[in-house]
Amino acid sequence: MDRLRSGPISLWGKVGECTPPHLVMPLALEPRKPRLCNDDRFLNLWIKDRPFSLDSVQHLPKYVDKDYYQTVCDDHIKLHPSSRTNFGFQGGGWYFVSVCIPFACKSSAYIYHTTGLVASPRLRSWNIPSSLNIDDRHNGQLSFSGGTLPPAYQTLASSDEVNFALALAGIFLTCYILTSLGYFIGLVESKFTPQKQVPFLGFVIDSERQAFTLLPHKKVSSSRQKNVASR
């Protein structure tokens, strides 16, 4: 019901009273999260492997300096209605289809990342640093050529206020560019209020300490894996 309300899936029709989607895949439970996900192994048999390279946290120190503010957002790609019939599933006597490309699809990471990279040069041309990992986008502070701030920023009381204002301008322009290009932004996983500590790729990116620390649930998973290995 949460996914129906937020939009990643839509109701297709009642079983036995409508033509089913082209493919009706089973559902699987991912135990580590845990979360419900599509089981697209049948569909993946007809999808070609597409190699690609990803940005990682090692790129962030290039533009995240001491005490800088940061934001993160989720880029989503909406499926054309004619393509949603390939991502159907059944539950409670009803058919549902995915509105966005589910990550169980083998080519989803390739499509999300390569399509997302189309926006990155536009962002950087506006002096907004950005790193992309599939659908996770990390954004830095807006910068100005020559390092000279406009008069509106020079009136701010402290460098901390300037940094916050620059990060706020950066995420505003990022959302404007992404939506103008046709992207859909996942609001739940995004962090639009600039902060000095933001989650990204399983780490907390901390500009105050200039460090990467594991997210709390990642630490628990790591300790459990070590216990299993020792047994």
Rosetta blueprint (number, residue, H / E / L):
1 M L
2 D H
3 R H
4 L H
5 R H
6 S H
7 G L
8 P L
9 I E
10 S E
11 L E
12 W E
13 G E
14 K E
15 V L
16 G L
17 E L
18 C L
19 T L
20 P L
21 P L
22 H L
23 L L
24 V E
25 M L
26 P L
27 L E
28 A E
29 L E
30 E E
31 P L
32 R L
33 K L
34 P L
35 R E
36 L E
37 C E
38 N E
39 D L
40 D L
41 R H
42 F H
43 L H
44 N H
45 L L
46 W L
47 I L
48 K L
49 D L
50 R L
51 P L
52 F L
53 S L
54 L L
55 D L
56 S L
57 V H
58 Q H
59 H H
60 L H
61 P H
62 K H
63 Y L
64 V L
65 D L
66 K L
67 D L
68 Y L
69 Y L
70 Q E
71 T E
72 V E
73 C E
74 D E
75 D E
76 H E
77 I L
78 K E
79 L L
80 H L
81 P L
82 S L
83 S L
84 R H
85 T H
86 N H
87 F L
88 G E
89 F E
90 Q E
91 G E
92 G L
93 G L
94 W E
95 Y E
96 F E
97 V E
98 S E
99 V L
100 C E
101 I L
102 P L
103 F L
104 A L
105 C L
106 K L
107 S L
108 S H
109 A H
110 Y H
111 I H
112 Y H
113 H H
114 T H
115 T H
116 G H
117 L L
118 V L
119 A H
120 S H
121 P H
122 R H
123 L H
124 R H
125 S H
126 W L
127 N L
128 I L
129 P L
130 S E
131 S E
132 L E
133 N E
134 I L
135 D L
136 D E
137 R E
138 H E
139 N E
140 G L
141 Q L
142 L L
143 S L
144 F L
145 S H
146 G H
147 G H
148 T L
149 L L
150 P L
151 P H
152 A H
153 Y H
154 Q H
155 T L
156 L L
157 A L
158 S L
159 S H
160 D H
161 E H
162 V H
163 N H
164 F H
165 A H
166 L H
167 A H
168 L H
169 A H
170 G H
171 I H
172 F H
173 L H
174 T H
175 C H
176 Y H
177 I H
178 L H
179 T H
180 S H
181 L L
182 G L
183 Y L
184 F E
185 I E
186 G E
187 L E
188 V E
189 E E
190 S E
191 K E
192 F E
193 T E
194 P E
195 Q E
196 K L
197 Q E
198 V E
199 P E
200 F E
201 L L
202 G L
203 F E
204 V E
205 I E
206 D E
207 S L
208 E L
209 R L
210 Q L
211 A E
212 F E
213 T E
214 L E
215 L L
216 P H
217 H H
218 K H
219 K H
220 V H
221 S H
222 S H
223 S H
224 R H
225 Q H
226 K H
227 N H
228 V H
229 A H
230 S H
231 R L
